[in-house]
Amino acid sequence: MNIVISDSTALILFAKSNTLHFLSNLFEKIYIPQAVHDELNFKDDIVKYRINEFDKISIKPVSDSLLLSKIAKLNIDKGEIEAITLALELDLLLIIDEKKGRKIALNQGLKIVGILGILIENYKQNFITYEKSHFYFKLLKNNGLRVSDELEEIFYKKLVTIQHTNQIHKKHI
């Protein structure tokens, strides 16, 4: 079973953009710790509604309190602390977008992916077209995705590389 752990940011942005299906295209189950669940349900808004309607998400409690206290000393928010700890406990891929949290997760030896990686993988696996990849990127940005110019350029270059590879592959079939 393809299971992943998620922090709240990606879930919030996918819910705001009504694109949670990008996650279900790639993952059978998404575990979130209690702190992430609390962040997602903090406000009574469309995010809360869409998250609660999305059947791929399950709350999974953190059980390693020693590891949790070690990660808690790293000065990140509670949701990130619990998500990183849970990913370490279960040895699973972590969806995380905040720069500091990503760096800590990588330093802990975790494999991570962010919103852009999920969007790219949806294109790569033909769930969306090249044009739709651009559209959804802009939609996510309009809903609060913060991306540096450099990262945006890398994103578009990866799309072009995949498009080029797909065109070459089609010519050889």
C-alpha positions in Angstrom: 0.0 0.0 0.0 1.3 3.4 -1.0 1.1 5.5 2.3 2.5 8.9 3.0 2.6 11.3 6.0 1.6 14.9 5.4 2.1 18.2 7.1 -0.7 20.7 6.9 0.4 23.3 4.2 0.1 21.0 1.2 -3.3 19.7 2.4 -4.5 23.3 3.0 -3.5 24.5 -0.4 -4.8 21.4 -2.3 -8.1 21.8 -0.4 -8.4 25.5 -1.1 -7.7 24.8 -4.8 -10.1 21.9 -4.8 -7.3 19.6 -6.0 -7.0 17.0 -3.3 -7.4 14.4 -6.1 -3.7 15.0 -7.0 -2.9 13.2 -3.7 -5.3 10.3 -4.3 -3.8 9.9 -7.8 -0.5 9.0 -6.1 -1.2 7.7 -2.6 -3.7 5.2 -1.3 -3.6 6.6 2.3 -2.4 9.8 3.9 -1.5 9.7 7.6 -1.6 12.9 9.6 -0.7 13.4 13.2 -3.1 15.0 15.7 -1.4 18.4 15.5 -1.8 18.5 11.7 -5.5 17.5 12.1 -6.0 20.3 14.6 -4.4 22.8 12.2 -6.6 21.7 9.4 -9.8 21.9 11.5 -8.9 25.2 13.2 -11.2 27.3 11.2 -14.7 26.4 10.0 -14.0 27.0 6.3 -13.9 25.2 2.9 -10.5 23.7 3.9 -12.0 22.0 6.9 -15.0 20.8 4.9 -13.0 19.4 1.9 -10.4 17.7 4.2 -13.1 16.0 6.2 -14.8 14.8 3.0 -11.5 13.5 1.6 -11.5 9.8 2.5 -7.7 9.2 2.0 -6.7 11.0 5.2 -6.4 9.2 8.6 -5.2 10.5 11.9 -2.2 8.4 13.1 -0.9 9.2 16.6 2.8 9.7 17.3 3.9 7.0 19.7 7.7 7.7 20.1 7.7 10.3 22.8 11.5 10.4 23.0 11.8 11.1 19.3 9.0 13.7 19.5 10.9 15.6 22.2 14.1 15.5 20.2 12.4 17.0 17.1 10.4 19.5 19.3 13.7 21.2 20.2 14.3 22.2 16.6 12.1 25.3 16.7 9.4 24.5 14.1 5.6 24.4 14.5 3.8 21.6 16.3 2.3 20.1 13.1 5.7 19.9 11.5 7.2 18.4 14.6 4.6 15.7 14.8 4.6 15.0 11.0 8.4 14.7 10.9 8.3 12.4 14.0 5.6 10.2 12.5 7.4 9.9 9.2 10.5 8.9 11.0 8.6 6.4 13.2 6.9 4.8 10.2 9.8 5.3 7.7 7.4 6.9 5.2 7.6 9.7 2.6 6.7 13.1 4.0 4.8 15.8 2.2 6.2 19.1 3.5 6.7 22.5 2.0 8.1 24.9 4.6 11.7 25.5 3.9 12.9 25.0 7.5 10.8 21.9 8.0 12.1 20.4 4.8 15.7 21.0 5.8 15.1 19.4 9.2 13.3 16.4 7.6 16.2 15.9 5.1 18.7 16.2 7.9 16.8 13.4 9.8 17.2 11.2 6.7 13.6 11.4 5.5 12.5 11.3 1.9 10.3 14.4 1.2 8.1 15.8 -1.5 6.3 19.1 -1.8 3.4 20.5 -3.7 5.4 21.1 -6.8 6.8 17.5 -6.8 3.2 16.2 -6.5 2.1 18.4 -9.4 5.0 17.2 -11.5 4.3 13.5 -10.7 0.7 14.0 -11.7 1.9 15.3 -15.0 4.5 12.6 -15.4 1.9 9.9 -14.7 -0.5 11.5 -17.2 -3.2 12.5 -14.7 -2.9 16.0 -16.1 -1.7 17.5 -19.3 1.3 19.9 -19.8 -1.1 22.8 -20.1 -3.1 21.8 -17.0 0.1 21.6 -15.1 0.6 25.3 -15.8 -3.0 26.1 -14.9 -2.9 24.2 -11.6 0.5 25.8 -10.7 -1.1 29.2 -11.1 -4.2 28.2 -9.2 -2.1 26.9 -6.3 -0.1 30.2 -6.3 -3.3 32.2 -6.3 -4.4 30.2 -3.3 -1.3 30.9 -1.3 1.6 28.8 -2.6 4.8 30.7 -2.0 7.5 29.9 -4.5 10.7 31.7 -5.3 11.4 32.7 -8.9 14.2 30.1 -8.9 12.0 27.3 -7.8 9.3 28.3 -10.3 11.9 28.2 -13.1 13.0 24.7 -11.9 9.4 23.6 -11.9 8.8 24.7 -15.5 12.1 23.3 -16.7 11.1 19.9 -15.2 7.8 20.0 -17.0 9.5 20.8 -20.3 12.0 17.9 -19.7 9.1 15.5 -19.1 7.2 16.8 -22.1 10.3 16.3 -24.3 10.9 12.8 -22.9 7.3 11.9 -23.6 7.5 13.1 -27.2 10.7 11.1 -27.8 9.0 8.0 -26.3 5.9 8.4 -28.6 8.1 8.6 -31.7 9.7 5.3 -30.8 6.4 3.5 -30.3 
